[in-house]
Amino acid sequence: MAQCLVSRTLQRPARRTRCPARRLAQSPRAPTGAPPPPPAAAQGADAELMDGAYFRSCAGMIKVAQMVSLLIAFISVNSSQWPDYTAYSYFQIVALCDLVMILFFYIVHIFRIYRLLTCVSWPLAEFLHYLIGTILLLIASIVAASKSYNLSGLVAGATFGFLATILCVLSIWSSYKVSCITQSTDAAV
C-alpha cells in the first residue's frame, strides 16, 4: 500500500508555468543514485556571475556614457539657481528617472538577469524605455535650454541633456538594427 502511494506521487505531472525560471525551481529531483551536477568551472562562461564582455562592448560603453552625461546634467541643474522652478524640476525628474532606468538595464545585462527571466521581452522593454525616455529627455532639454537665461550651470545641464538624448537615439538605432538583423536572419533559416 505504501509503495502504491509513492508511485502515484511520483507519476503526478508537474504544474506548468509560463516563466521558465519558475519551471526550473519546480523541476523534479534526480534519483539518489544519479551523479552530482558538474562544478561551475566546468560549465564555462555561462556559470560566471558577471558578463565581463559587456563592460567593453559598444552597448555597455554607450550606457555608461549616458549615465555619466545624465548625472552631470542633473548635478549642474541642481547646483544652479533657477529662474523658472517648473522647467528645471521637470528636467531633474526626467534626468533622474532616465538615469535610474538605464542603470537598471545595465545591471540586467551585466548580471545576465535576462537569461533567468525569459518571460520578459528584454529587447522590447529596453526599446520602449529608450523611445519614451528619449522623447521626454528631448522635451526637457529643449525647455531647460530655452529657460536658462545664460546661467552657466543651467546651460551646462541642458547641453549634457542634449548629449544624453543623442546617446539615447544611438542606443535606439543600434538596438533596432540588431533586432531587425536577428529577425531577418531567423526568417531566412
Residue pairs with C-beta under 8 A, 6 or more apart in sequence:
14 23
14 26
14 27
14 28
15 26
16 23
17 23
17 26
18 119
19 117
19 118
19 119
20 118
20 119
21 116
21 117
21 118
21 119
40 47
41 47
49 111
50 110
50 111
50 112
51 109
51 110
51 111
51 112
54 60
54 109
54 110
55 110
58 174
59 109
59 171
59 174
59 175
60 106
60 109
60 110
62 167
62 170
62 171
62 174
63 102
63 105
63 106
63 109
63 171
64 106
65 167
66 98
66 102
66 164
66 167
66 168
66 171
67 99
67 102
67 103
67 106
69 160
69 161
69 163
69 164
69 167
70 95
70 96
70 98
70 99
70 102
70 160
70 161
70 164
71 99
72 156
72 157
72 160
73 91
73 95
73 156
73 157
73 158
73 159
73 160
73 161
73 163
73 164
74 92
74 95
74 96
74 99
74 157
76 153
76 154
76 156
76 157
76 160
77 88
77 91
77 92
77 95
77 144
77 153
77 154
77 157
78 92
79 153
80 88
80 151
80 152
80 153
80 154
80 157
81 151
81 153
82 88
82 154
83 147
83 149
83 151
84 147
87 143
87 144
87 146
87 147
88 144
88 147
88 154
88 157
90 140
90 143
91 140
91 141
91 143
91 144
91 157
91 158
91 161
94 133
94 136
94 137
94 139
94 140
95 137
95 140
95 161
95 164
97 133
98 133
98 136
98 137
98 164
98 168
101 129
101 133
102 133
105 126
105 129
107 113
108 114
108 122
114 120
114 122
123 175
123 178
123 179
126 175
127 172
127 175
127 176
127 179
130 168
130 171
130 172
130 175
131 172
133 168
134 165
134 168
134 169
134 172
137 161
137 164
137 165
137 168
138 162
138 165
140 161
141 158
141 161
141 162
141 164
141 165
144 154
144 157
144 158
144 161
145 155
145 158
145 159
145 161
145 162
147 154
148 154
148 155
148 158
